[in-house]
Amino acid sequence: TVEVFEAPPRKPIRVAFESTFSRRISSNMEGEAARGGDRGGFRGGFGRGRGDRGDRGDRGGRGRGRGRGRGRGRGDDGDKAWVPVTKLGRLVKEKKIKTIEHIYLHSLPIKETEIIDFFFGTPDRESTSGLKDEVMKIAPVQKQTKAGQRTRFRAFVAIGDHNGHLGLGSKCSKEVATAIRGAINDAKLNIIPVRRGYWGSKLGQPHTIPGKVTGKAGSVSVRLIPAPRGSGIVGAPICKKLLTMAGVQDCYSNAIGQTATGGNFAKAVFQAIGRTYTFLTPDMWAKTEFTMAPAQEFTDFLARTDKR
C-alpha cells in the first residue's frame, strides 16, 4: 500500500512574511517622507539601496533627475537676489550712491555688472529707454593644435543709452551665444561717460562732440570732428552705430588703416569717444569743490555691515 502525505499548509507563514515585508516598506516610506528634502522626497521606488547615505547635509528639495540638477545653472538664476561683493556694490544696493556720475566723479572702478543694471536696467535691443545692446562684429579665430585647428568665435558688443553713456566689450568662446553674453557683461564693466558739445552757437541741447579727438587700435586710426547741427553722422556703419548709441547727433569722421578689421575699428572709435572728457575747456575753469570719496564718506556704514 502507498501512503500519501499532504504537505503542511504554508499560507500562515507567507502571510506573516508579507505582513513583515509590508511593515518594512511602510516604515521606509515614512522615513523617506520625513527627510524628503534630501532626495526630493519619496517618489514611489525603493531607491538604490544606499541606506541612510541620503543625509549628506540639508541640500533642499533638489531631486536627482536629469536636466539642470547638476553643475551651474541649478534652479532659477534669474530670481536670485543680488549679493554685492565689493564696497561700491554695497553702497549702490543700499542707495547710498544715487547716480552713476557720482562713481565717475571719483574714478571708481566698476567690478560688478549688477551696478550698471541697478542704474540703467538690463540691456534690451528693443528698448525705447535705457540701455540697448548692438553686436558690432562676430569673427572666427583659430588656434593650431596637434589635432588640427581649434575654432572659436570672438564677439564685439556695444551698449549705450543714447544719452551720454557708451560701453564696448569683447569675449571669445566656442559658441556664439556664449560669446555675446560675455561681451555684454564686459561692455557693462567698460561703460564710460560721453561729453557732448556745440558747433557754433550754443542753442538747444548739445548735439556734437566738443572738439577734435583721435583714437587708435591696431592699424586703425580714427579722428572725430565736430559738425554743424543737421549734418548727421558722416562715417562708416560701425562708427555711426557707436556715436548714435553715445547720443551724438552730428559728427564728421576720418579713418585710416585696415578698417575692415571690425574689432579694431570699434575699439579705435570707442577710444576716441572716451577722450572727450580728457581735455579742459574754459567752461570747466570754475573752482572745483572737492568732496569725500564714497568709501570715506560712508565708512561707518561699511564697517557696520561688513560681516566677512
Salt bridges, closest charged atoms under 4 A:
GLU18 OE2 - ARG14 NH1 3.70
GLU32 OE2 - ARG35 NH2 3.20
ASP52 OD1 - ARG35 NH2 3.75
ASP55 OD1 - ARG35 NE 3.61
ASP77 OD1 - LYS80 NZ 3.78
GLU101 OE2 - HIS165 NE2 2.85
ASP117 OD1 - LYS188 NZ 2.92
ASP133 OD2 - ARG125 NH2 3.07
GLU134 OE2 - LYS241 NZ 3.72
ASP161 OD2 - HIS165 ND1 2.98
ASP250 OD2 - HIS207 ND1 2.85
ASP283 OD1 - ARG195 NH2 3.53
ASP306 OD1 - ARG308 NE 3.92
